Amino acid sequence: MNTLKPHTRKQPRFARVLDYLQNQQHKDDHRIALPSSKETRFIKIIEITRCASSNNYTTFYTLNGESVLTSKPIFEYEQLLQGYGFIRCHQSHLVNKRYIKSWVKQDGGYLVLEDGTHIPVSRQKKDLVKKQLE
């Protein structure tokens, strides 16, 4: 008696592309849990403009001007946020590229965000930032 065997080959390319596109459509709804000393805040990733680190702490800044301080270092968030268009432009900064207004190349180089904030671009990250903004 013949029995059907489970399909063991990799997912066809078309199906992977379709799956990717469907997941992209819902990225605007994705949230991140940011634990602080008082509470855990759930913030839409699309509303995060930037992250700044200070030692083992990371401060998240949002569109509405709020900031949330977490007790985790920025590198723990970097990998997670890369898929949402965040760029590590400096040892202490992650920036959501959708809110970058311009890149000033004077004075060592810095990014200007839509809210007027200036974020430094380190010499080591300059080529990476340029590639990600093209």
HELIX and SHEET records of a PDB file:
HELIX    1   1 ARG A   13  GLN A   25  1                                  13    
HELIX    2   2 LYS A   27  ASP A   29  5                                   3    
HELIX    3   3 ILE A   45  GLU A   47  5                                   3    
HELIX    4   4 PHE A   75  GLN A   82  1                                   8    
HELIX    5   5 LYS A   97  TYR A   99  5                                   3    
HELIX    6   6 LYS A  126  LEU A  133  1                                   8    
SHEET    1   A 2 ARG A  31  PRO A  35  0                                        
SHEET    2   A 2 THR A  40  LYS A  44 -1                                        
SHEET    1   B 5 SER A  67  THR A  70  0                                        
SHEET    2   B 5 TYR A  57  THR A  62 -1                                        
SHEET    3   B 5 ILE A  48  SER A  54 -1                                        
SHEET    4   B 5 HIS A  93  ASN A  96 -1                                        
SHEET    5   B 5 PHE A  86  HIS A  90 -1                                        
SHEET    1   C 3 ILE A 100  VAL A 104  0                                        
SHEET    2   C 3 TYR A 110  LEU A 113 -1                                        
SHEET    3   C 3 HIS A 118  PRO A 120 -1                                        
END                                                                             
